[in-house]
Amino acid sequence: MAPIRTQWTRLIRFVAAETAQVHLGEPVDPKLDVGQAYQLKKTIKAYEILGSAIDPSAQVTKNVLTVKELLSPLARNELGGVVRCLGLNYADHAAEANLAKPSVPVLFYKPVTSIIGPGAVVTVPRVAQPVQEHIPDYEVELVIVIGKAAKNVSEADAFDYVLGYTGANDVSFRKLQMSAGGGQWGFSKSFDDTNPLGPCIVAASAISDPQHLPLKTVVNGQVLQDGSTANQIFTVRQTIAYLSQGTTLLPGSLILTGTPKGVGFVKKPPLYLKGGDYMSTYVGGGIGTLSNLVVEEEAPEKARL
């Protein structure tokens, strides 16, 4: 099967200043980190794209629009129903956590209601407070975006099903994750508005080798993760082949591929996210930076004051 080819190289979704409507676009500046520019309140111009983000035939026009609000590159209703995530998929992360490398990909799911965009607020829910006890944590991740229905795909053909790649911050709540014998991964990583996605999708044709992309996390100005997808235990090809066994990966499906070393809960003492913290996660290859503020959900009686 032939690889997916798109007219666009980098796709963003945004509210345009000119129309106050949601549009798709290709950044006019091909080298601009749109997430960083949005964080710094710089002007971002984009050629309008007509069509759906998950339709490879979507057309890039010459109409230039200005980004007023940068959104996640895919809307929640385009995400193939659920979001698939790999746990413990980096050798250096397994080592820092003193855990054995898995023999097969460790899969968990999260709902689309967890997904938010660049600049959106990450909300620590009351069930995951107080933060010093529950240890909210950051995780920079490369994300695979599936472009056509994939089932029983071979490793050799896996790239043919990739629309593109984007980035994510899989914010995790470690006490809940490790409760019940370590079996609460899905619950602890599925809270509403906790998983930033973006800032753009880079077409698969523009990233020939996704196994050599830099990854970085900065919290309050401090670099905490600085890794590479070269350290993945299961590669993009292996991941797609494994997850598609007996299961159809629908167009728009996301696969978060794990995080490198440097997470907060293994540090001594543990480092945790709290209200007011500012996170930036970066993925190379033209994907760019996600920047998000952390807030703690208030109790109902306090919120009414």
C-alpha positions in Angstrom: 0.0 0.0 0.0 1.3 3.5 -0.9 2.3 6.0 1.8 -0.2 8.8 2.5 0.6 12.0 0.7 -0.8 15.4 1.7 -0.7 18.8 0.1 0.3 20.3 3.5 3.6 19.7 5.3 2.5 21.1 8.7 -1.2 21.5 9.7 -2.6 23.6 12.5 -6.1 24.2 13.7 -7.0 27.7 14.9 -9.6 30.4 15.4 -8.9 33.1 12.8 -8.8 36.8 13.7 -10.4 37.6 10.4 -13.5 35.4 10.8 -13.7 34.3 14.5 -14.3 30.8 13.1 -12.2 27.6 13.3 -10.0 26.9 10.4 -7.2 24.6 9.3 -4.0 26.0 8.0 -0.4 25.6 6.9 2.0 28.1 8.6 3.3 30.6 6.1 6.7 30.4 7.8 7.9 26.8 7.3 10.5 27.1 10.1 8.3 28.8 12.7 7.7 26.9 16.0 4.0 27.9 16.1 3.6 26.8 19.7 6.4 28.9 20.9 5.3 31.9 18.8 1.8 31.5 20.2 3.2 31.4 23.8 5.2 34.6 23.0 2.1 36.3 21.5 3.8 36.7 18.1 1.7 37.0 14.9 1.2 33.7 13.2 0.0 33.6 9.6 -1.3 30.5 7.8 -2.5 29.5 4.4 -6.1 28.2 4.8 -6.6 24.5 4.2 -10.0 23.4 2.9 -11.2 20.0 4.0 -10.8 17.7 7.0 -7.5 17.3 8.9 -7.7 13.5 8.5 -8.5 13.7 4.7 -5.3 13.6 2.7 -7.0 15.3 -0.2 -7.5 18.5 1.9 -6.5 21.5 -0.3 -4.0 24.2 0.7 -5.2 27.6 -0.6 -3.5 31.0 -1.1 -5.9 32.6 1.4 -3.8 33.8 4.4 -5.4 34.0 7.8 -4.1 35.2 11.2 -4.1 32.9 14.2 -6.2 34.3 17.1 -6.4 31.1 19.2 -4.3 28.0 18.5 -6.2 24.8 19.0 -5.2 21.1 19.2 -4.6 20.1 15.5 -7.4 17.5 15.7 -10.8 18.1 17.2 -12.0 15.6 19.8 -14.6 14.2 17.3 -11.8 13.4 14.9 -9.7 11.2 17.2 -11.0 7.7 16.3 -13.0 7.2 19.5 -10.2 6.7 22.0 -6.5 7.7 22.5 -4.0 4.9 22.7 -0.9 5.3 24.8 2.2 3.3 25.5 3.7 3.0 29.0 7.3 2.4 29.8 8.5 2.6 26.2 11.9 4.3 26.8 14.9 2.3 28.0 16.3 5.3 30.0 12.9 5.9 31.6 12.6 2.2 32.6 16.1 2.4 34.1 15.4 5.5 36.2 12.2 3.9 37.5 14.0 0.6 38.3 11.6 -1.3 36.2 12.3 -4.1 33.7 11.9 -3.4 30.0 8.5 -4.8 28.8 8.6 -7.7 26.4 5.6 -6.3 24.4 4.2 -2.7 24.2 2.3 -1.8 27.4 -1.0 -0.2 26.2 -3.5 1.9 28.0 -6.4 4.1 26.7 -7.6 7.5 27.6 -10.8 9.3 26.5 -10.9 12.2 24.0 -12.2 14.5 26.8 -8.7 14.5 28.2 -7.3 16.3 25.1 -6.6 20.0 25.1 -4.6 22.4 22.9 -1.6 24.6 23.0 -2.0 27.3 25.6 -5.0 25.6 27.3 -5.0 25.2 31.0 -4.2 21.8 32.5 -6.6 21.2 35.4 -5.6 19.1 38.4 -9.0 17.6 39.5 -10.0 17.4 43.2 -9.6 13.7 43.1 -5.9 14.1 42.5 -5.3 16.6 45.3 -3.4 17.5 47.5 -0.7 17.6 44.8 2.1 16.8 47.2 0.4 13.5 47.9 -0.8 12.6 44.4 2.3 13.9 42.5 1.0 15.2 39.2 3.7 14.7 36.6 4.7 15.7 33.1 5.6 13.5 30.1 6.7 14.8 26.7 5.7 12.3 24.0 5.8 11.8 20.2 2.4 11.1 18.9 1.5 9.0 15.8 -1.6 10.1 13.8 -3.1 7.3 11.8 -4.4 8.4 8.4 -6.3 5.3 7.1 -7.9 2.3 8.6 -5.1 -0.1 9.8 -5.6 -3.7 10.8 -3.1 -6.5 11.0 -0.4 -4.2 9.5 3.2 -5.5 9.1 6.2 -3.6 10.4 7.4 -3.2 6.8 4.1 -1.5 5.8 3.5 0.5 9.0 4.6 3.9 7.8 2.0 3.6 4.9 -0.8 4.2 7.5 0.7 7.3 9.1 -0.9 10.6 8.3 1.7 12.5 10.4 3.2 13.1 13.8 2.4 15.5 16.6 3.4 16.1 20.2 1.7 15.6 23.6 2.2 16.1 27.3 0.7 13.0 29.0 0.1 14.6 32.4 0.0 11.8 35.0 -1.1 11.4 38.6 1.3 9.0 40.2 -0.5 8.0 43.4 -3.6 7.0 41.6 -1.5 5.4 38.8 0.3 3.1 41.2 -2.7 2.3 43.4 -4.3 -1.1 43.3 -1.0 -2.8 42.5 -0.2 -0.4 39.7 -3.3 -1.1 37.8 -4.9 2.3 37.6 -3.0 3.7 34.6 -6.2 4.3 32.5 -8.0 6.0 35.4 -5.1 8.2 36.5 -4.3 9.5 33.0 -7.8 10.1 31.8 -9.0 13.1 33.6 -10.7 15.9 31.7 -8.5 18.6 30.2 -5.2 17.1 31.2 -3.5 16.1 28.0 -2.1 18.9 25.7 -1.8 17.9 22.1 0.0 19.7 19.2 0.9 22.3 18.3 0.8 21.0 14.7 0.8 17.8 12.7 3.8 17.3 10.6 3.1 15.1 7.5 4.6 11.7 7.5 6.4 12.5 4.2 8.3 15.2 6.0 9.7 12.9 8.8 11.4 10.0 7.1 12.8 8.6 10.3 10.7 9.3 13.5 13.3 7.4 15.6 15.7 10.3 15.8 13.6 13.2 17.1 14.6 15.3 20.1 12.2 15.6 23.1 12.4 18.2 25.9 10.3 19.3 28.9 10.8 22.6 30.7 8.9 23.5 33.9 9.1 27.0 35.3 12.3 27.6 33.3 14.1 24.4 34.4 14.9 21.6 31.8 13.7 18.4 33.3 13.5 16.0 30.3 16.0 16.1 27.4 15.8 12.9 25.4 15.4 11.4 21.9 13.0 8.9 20.3 16.1 6.9 19.5 15.7 5.5 23.0 12.3 3.9 22.4 12.0 0.3 23.2 9.3 -0.3 20.6 9.7 1.8 17.4 6.9 3.5 15.5 6.8 0.6 13.1 6.7 -2.0 15.8 4.0 -0.1 17.7 1.6 0.2 14.8 2.1 -3.4 13.8 1.5 -4.6 17.4 -1.5 -2.5 18.1 -3.2 -3.2 14.8 -3.3 -7.0 15.5 -6.9 -8.0 15.3 -7.9 -4.3 15.9 -8.7 -1.6 13.4 -7.0 1.7 14.1 -9.3 4.2 12.6 -8.3 7.4 10.7 -7.6 10.1 13.3 -6.4 7.6 15.9 -3.6 8.9 18.1 -0.9 6.7 19.6 1.2 8.3 22.3 4.5 6.5 22.2 5.9 7.0 25.7 8.3 9.4 27.5 12.1 9.5 28.1 13.8 9.8 31.4 13.5 12.8 33.7 10.0 12.5 35.0 9.2 14.0 38.4 8.0 11.0 40.5 11.4 9.2 40.5 13.4 12.2 41.7 14.4 12.4 45.3 12.5 14.1 46.7 9.7 13.7 44.1 9.0 16.7 41.9 5.3 17.4 41.3 3.2 19.8 39.4 1.2 22.4 41.3 -1.1 25.2 40.6 0.7 28.1 38.9 3.4 25.9 37.3 4.1 26.5 33.6 5.1 23.6 31.4 6.6 23.5 27.9 7.2 20.3 26.0 9.0 20.2 22.7 9.2 17.6 20.0 11.6 18.1 17.0 11.0 17.5 13.3 9.0 20.7 13.0 6.4 19.7 15.5 7.3 22.3 18.1 6.4 23.4 21.5 3.3 22.9 23.8 3.1 25.4 26.7 0.4 25.0 29.3 -0.4 26.5 32.7 -1.3 24.2 35.6 -4.3 25.1 37.8 -5.8 23.1 40.7 -9.6 22.6 40.6 -11.2 24.4 43.6 -13.7 22.8 45.9 -17.3 23.9 45.2 -17.7 25.9 48.4 -14.4 27.7 47.7 -15.3 28.4 44.1 -18.5 30.2 45.2 -16.7 32.7 47.4 
